[in-house]
Amino acid sequence: MQLALGIDIGGTSTKLALIDAAGHITARSSFSTSDRADEHDFFRHLFAGIAELVGDSVELVGIGAGAPSANEQQGTIENAANLPFSPKVEFCKTLRERYNLPVTLVKDSNASTLGEWHFGAAKGMKNFLLLTLGTGLGCGIVANGMLLGGEYGHGGEAGHICVQPHGRACGCGRLGCTETYVSATGLKRTAFELMATTMHDSPLRSLSYDAMSARHIYEAALSGDFLAKKAFAETGEVLGRALADMAAWFEPAAIVLSGGLAMAGDLLFVPTLDSLERHALAFHKGHKINVIPSALGENDAALLGAAALVWK
Ligand SMILES: [Zn+2]
């Protein structure tokens, strides 16, 4: 049976899957990335995982992978803040030498974008954006039927556009970036800001900053907590304004929201759509820009996109 191997390298875990040309996952496994000592240890686990998954009956036609800090042109992973790697890891070369197969590496956000494009919510679209709302904010852009890469491979960093001059400090070194407001971490920062500047009673007040996760805020909001709902409303307000700006640039048919925070559903989508409608240019008003949830779920979009690198 001919299958592609998809690899999704994340800071916490690395996922592997065998995927057919129609986007069906026939087998999968994973191993911890954060427990690895270095890239040599990582490759040992990767090779073992591949051997176990592929066995004797599968004919691999190629390998696709998504990773943070991927240099798509060089096939390397460079200066990855959340991976236990040396500054430059020869990912494609290492796998090509071992398996003698075509190997392609893309940024993790682009892998998810390809997944939604070929097998998910954006199937057949010529213009769409994917935003992954996780710990940070990842973005992939398909414009005029092409995945945007940029001259040096770092285009489409929507998480690091300034949405608030002199705003919150970002890991990238700038102030007021989108992801400091619109991400699981951004939501938490907003909740703490609301606790500091208002008197609203909330069960969230008994949690320390380190102990609180976006899930606590989500659960408090679901049970009707005013402060938690307000944290979501403010997050949606900033996101909607950012989407209106992105619509002005790219005029996408749809903006797909994925990642943990997007799973909050109406708590996030309702204020986001309301804000987008208010901030949109005249030709984009009337809900012309569809905002839709991922069709593939957090775990599979990047794996399927990695496989699409092989099949498409
Ligand atoms: Zn930033």
Boltz pocket constraint, residues with backbone or C-beta under 6 A from the ligand:
constraints:
  - pocket:
      binder: B
      contacts: [[A, 159], [A, 160], [A, 161], [A, 170], [A, 171], [A, 172], [A, 173], [A, 174], [A, 177]]
      max_distance: 6.0
